[in-house]
Amino acid sequence: MIIDHQSGLFQLVHDQIPEVFASNVCALADTAKAFKLPVVVTTSKEDGPNGPLMPDLRERLTNAKIVRREGEINAWDNAEFVKAVKKTGRKQLIIAGITTDVCVAFATLSALEAGYKVYVVTDASGSLCIGSSIGAVMRMVHAGACPMSWFAVASELLRDWRDDEGGGFRS
């Protein structure tokens, strides 16, 4: 799940170096594409200050389902988004987004409550400050989420350097 990685919202990310953050987000998208993972992308109020999906993501995720939300802060409150997630058939979700403390945390907590196992990609998620990110990650971990980096996600999927086709995600 790629939540609100939008050009306007990108300006809210101050807990990471912008170029490194953008690179991490793209690396996660490339990982999803390499392992043929279903990707659900959501944006909010694209026609306003949040802006469109980051161009680098649009280029990488050409086959992803994009759910355009008009006002729900928690993506999980959008029926079309939940339907798209359920349609993937997956019980384990990998989530990244802007902002960690709101968009990522709210969707993660809702998905956990709905019975999903959730992996939060912390270096492909960003917030206004490190403190808000740390608090959000602690909240999500307390609820049962697993924080990971994009590289840990890719390594977990690959499982063995000798196997370039991957071996599935371990829980």
C-alpha positions, 0 to 999 in steps of 0.5 A: 500500500502506497499512501499519499506519496503526493508532490504537495505532501512531499513538502511535509517530510522533514524527518529524512533527507528529501533525496534519500526519502524519495530514493527509498520510496522509489526503491520500495516501488521497484521492489514491489514491481520486481516481486510482482506484488499487487500494489494499491496506491491512494491519494487524497485531494489531488486537485488541491494542495496535496497535488498528484502522485509523485511522478517517479511513482507514477512511472514505476507503478503503471499497473497499480490500482489508484484510489483517489480519495476526496476527503477521508484522512484514514484511507481505510475509511474509504470503501473503494480503498478497502475493496482494492486491498481485499481484492489483492487476496493478501493477508500481509500488508506492506505500508508506506506513506506520507505522513507516518503519524497520520496517513500511515498510522491510521491505515495501519491501525485499521488494517490490524483491527481488520485482521491483517499482518502489517509491515510498515516501511519506515524509511519510505514513510515520512512526517514533519519531524523525527519525534512524530515519526518515532511516536507513530511507529511506537504506537503501531508497534504496540498495536502489532505492526512490524517496522522495516526498511525497504531493504529489509522488505526486499531481503525478506522477499528474496530470502536467498541471494542465490535465488533471484526469483524470490521465496515469499515473505516470511511472517 
